[in-house]
Amino acid sequence: MSSTAPNELSREQVSSIRHSYFNILAFFLEGEKIESRYIRCLLKWALQLKITSEDLNKPTLDISTFSFSLPGKVEKLEAIYHLVYMIYLDQTVEDVELEVATIYAEKLGFKAGLVSELFASIVTADNDQSKSQTIRKEIIDFLKLHEPEI
């Protein structure tokens, strides 16, 4: 995916990914301490998702009352897809991005080994296979295969 990948998605898809981003952000902000490298990763994703000050000033988004919400089963699958999407926004997979994604996926209830395996399979996928719909299908197929482990 290119850095312009958000343009190939519908407005609803972009909104859904941004919602996931804000839930990830809320999760990390609720912790007692957040490592600076995680903050850099989260800020990088915000910039790549083109989140603006207007987005942060919406009445529906009050950072002072920001809270993480555990999504339902289907939304968890979407959240994993969104994580992968955010990682691929700049076509560069950084270790810290995988670490942030793994921590969040574990919070969603996925086993660490399963998450590592999923991200490893996606990261090593052929570049021709990295279109958003193909990645989405790969994630869903992978998670269906390992559903008893979730």
C-alpha positions in Angstrom: 0.0 0.0 0.0 1.2 3.4 -0.7 1.1 6.4 1.6 -2.0 7.5 -0.4 -3.8 4.3 0.5 -6.6 6.1 2.5 -7.8 7.5 -0.9 -8.5 4.1 -2.3 -10.9 3.4 0.6 -14.4 4.6 1.0 -15.2 7.3 3.5 -16.8 4.7 5.8 -13.7 2.5 5.7 -11.4 5.4 6.5 -13.8 6.4 9.3 -13.7 2.8 10.7 -9.9 2.7 10.6 -9.7 6.1 12.4 -12.1 4.8 15.0 -9.8 1.8 15.6 -6.9 4.2 15.8 -8.5 6.2 18.5 -9.4 3.1 20.4 -5.7 2.0 20.2 -4.7 5.4 21.3 -7.1 5.3 24.3 -5.8 1.9 25.3 -2.2 3.2 25.4 -3.2 6.4 27.1 -5.0 4.5 29.9 -1.8 2.8 31.0 0.2 4.1 33.9 3.2 4.8 31.6 3.6 4.8 27.8 7.0 4.3 26.2 8.2 7.2 24.0 8.7 4.8 21.1 5.1 3.8 21.3 4.1 7.5 21.3 6.2 8.0 18.1 4.5 5.1 16.5 1.0 6.3 17.4 1.8 9.8 16.2 3.2 8.4 12.9 0.0 6.5 12.3 -2.1 9.7 13.1 -0.1 11.7 10.5 -0.4 8.9 7.9 -4.2 8.7 8.6 -4.3 12.5 8.1 -5.8 13.1 11.5 -6.1 16.8 12.0 -6.8 19.2 14.9 -10.4 19.3 13.6 -10.7 15.6 14.1 -9.5 16.0 17.7 -11.9 18.8 18.3 -15.1 17.0 17.3 -17.7 16.9 20.0 -17.8 13.1 19.8 -14.1 12.9 20.6 -13.2 14.3 24.0 -9.6 13.3 24.8 -10.1 14.2 28.5 -12.7 11.4 28.7 -11.1 9.1 26.2 -11.5 5.5 27.1 -10.7 2.2 25.5 -13.7 -0.1 24.6 -13.3 -3.8 24.0 -14.8 -4.5 20.6 -17.1 -7.5 19.8 -15.8 -10.5 17.9 -16.4 -9.2 14.4 -15.0 -5.8 15.4 -11.9 -7.5 16.8 -11.3 -9.0 13.3 -11.7 -5.6 11.8 -9.4 -4.1 14.4 -6.7 -6.6 13.4 -7.2 -5.6 9.7 -6.9 -1.9 10.7 -3.7 -2.6 12.6 -2.2 -4.2 9.5 -3.4 -1.4 7.4 -1.8 1.2 9.6 1.5 -0.7 9.6 1.5 -0.8 5.8 0.5 2.9 5.2 4.1 3.9 4.5 5.2 0.5 3.0 7.7 0.2 5.8 7.2 -2.3 8.7 9.0 -1.2 11.8 9.6 -3.4 14.8 7.9 -0.9 17.1 4.8 -1.0 14.9 4.6 -4.8 15.2 5.2 -4.4 19.0 2.4 -1.9 19.4 0.1 -4.0 17.2 0.9 -7.2 19.2 0.3 -5.5 22.5 -3.0 -4.2 21.3 -4.0 -7.5 19.7 -3.3 -9.3 23.0 -5.5 -6.8 24.7 -8.3 -7.8 22.3 -7.8 -11.4 23.4 -5.6 -12.8 20.7 -2.7 -15.1 21.8 0.7 -13.6 21.4 2.0 -16.5 19.3 -0.9 -16.3 17.0 -0.5 -12.5 16.5 3.2 -12.9 15.8 2.5 -15.6 13.2 -0.2 -13.6 11.5 2.0 -10.5 11.3 5.0 -12.5 10.1 2.9 -14.1 7.3 1.6 -10.7 6.2 5.0 -9.0 6.4 6.6 -11.7 4.3 3.8 -11.7 1.7 4.7 -10.9 -1.9 4.3 -7.1 -2.6 1.9 -8.0 -5.4 -0.4 -9.5 -2.7 -0.4 -6.4 -0.5 -3.5 -4.8 -1.9 -5.9 -3.9 1.0 -8.7 -6.4 0.0 -6.2 -9.2 -0.4 -4.6 -8.5 3.0 -8.1 -8.3 4.5 -9.0 -11.7 3.0 -5.7 -13.2 4.2 -6.4 -11.9 7.8 -9.9 -13.2 7.9 -8.9 -16.6 6.5 -6.0 -16.8 8.9 -8.2 -16.0 11.9 -10.9 -18.4 10.8 -8.3 -21.1 10.6 -7.1 -20.4 14.1 -10.4 -19.4 15.6 -10.3 -21.9 18.5 -7.0 -20.2 19.6 -8.6 -16.8 19.8 
